Amino acid sequence: MQVLGIVDIVYKGVNVPVEKGAEIRPGGVKNTAVTVGRKTGYAQEIQGSLVTGTTDLIKGQSWRALFTSGEGELQVRCDTGQTFIIPDAFYSGDIPTITGGEGGKIKLQWEGSEPEEIIE
């Protein structure tokens, strides 16, 4: 039985190689507790998607190209056959720091609407 191991991130058509530990929190409708008198009910609200990953700075690569402004399609491809496509993703993290001596680690973060999930 295969379980998730490798995650590929493609943003605006550019493959962003990420280290082990990349994460996606798919967005969508979530229930939020609402207390009314002595009872608790719920109200629905939308929670956006969140994708994080760490890449390395390689020779000849533009650091700035990793976190462009505006929005575009972001794909999170899993080696278990799932692909999450967020059509309106945007870079939402701080301007990333480059960590020397460790491959130039750069932490990246994107957000967007609920993804479409495709299963191969």
N, C-alpha and C positions, 0 to 999 in steps of 0.2 A: 504494500500500500504506500503510494507516494504522498508525501505531505509537502507543504510550501517550503521552498528552499531559496530559490533565486527570484528576485524582483527586478524588473527593468522599468525605468521611467523614461518616457519620451515626452518632451515639452516643445510645442510648436514645431514638431517634425525633427527635433534634435534629440538623439539618444544621450541621456545623462547617466553615465555609469555610476551606480551607487553601491556603497559598502553594505555588508550584512547588517540588518537591523532597520532597513527602510520600513516605513509604516504608512498605511492608509486607513483613515476613518471615513468610510463612505457616508455621505450625508443622506438626508431624507426626513421623513416625518417622524417626530418623537413625541412621546407622552410626557407631560410635565405635571407633577402633583399639584392640586389646588385644594386647599382645605376650606370647607364651607360648613360653618357651625361645628358639629361633632363628626362630620364625615369628610372623607377625602375622595375627591374625584380627580379627573385629569382634564387637561386641555392640550390640544395638539399644537405643535409649532414646528417650524422647519429648522433643521440643523445642517449647516454647510459641510461639505467634504473637507478633509484636511489630509495632506500628503507631506511627509517629511523624509529626508534622506541625507546622507553624507557622501559627498563625492571627493575626489582628489584632484588637485591642480596638476595638470600634465604640461610638459614642455610644449610651447607654441600655442597653448590654449588661452583664449580671452576669458579672464575672470569675470568681467562685466557681462559677457554673453550668457552666463548661467542664471542671471536673475533679471531678465529684461522687463520693461514696464509694459502695461497693457495686459490684455487677456488673450488666451489662446487655448487650443486643445491640449490636454494632458492625458496621457495614457499610463496606467500602471499595469504592467504585464507580469503575470505570475507563471512560474514554470509548471503549475498544476492545471493550467488551461484557462484560468479566469483573466479577463482584461477589463479593467474599469476605465471608462472614458468620460472625462469631465470636459465638456465643450467650452466652458467659460472660465477656466482656471486662470489664476493670477498669482504671481509671486507675492507672498504676504509676510515673509520674515524680515528681520533687520538686515541691513547691508551686511553680508557675511564676512566673517573674519577668516583669514587664511592662517592655518596653524602650521608652522615650520617644523621640520624634523619628523613629521608623522605623515608624509606624503602630501602635505599641503591641504589637510582636511578642511572642507567647506560644508557647513550645515545649511541645507536648503529647506524651504517650506512654501507650499502652495495651498490655496483654498479655492473653492468653487461650489457650484450647485451639486445636486444629487447626480451621481454617475450612472451611466448605462453600463450594465454588466453583460459581457459576452462570454460564453463558456464554449471552449473548443472541444 
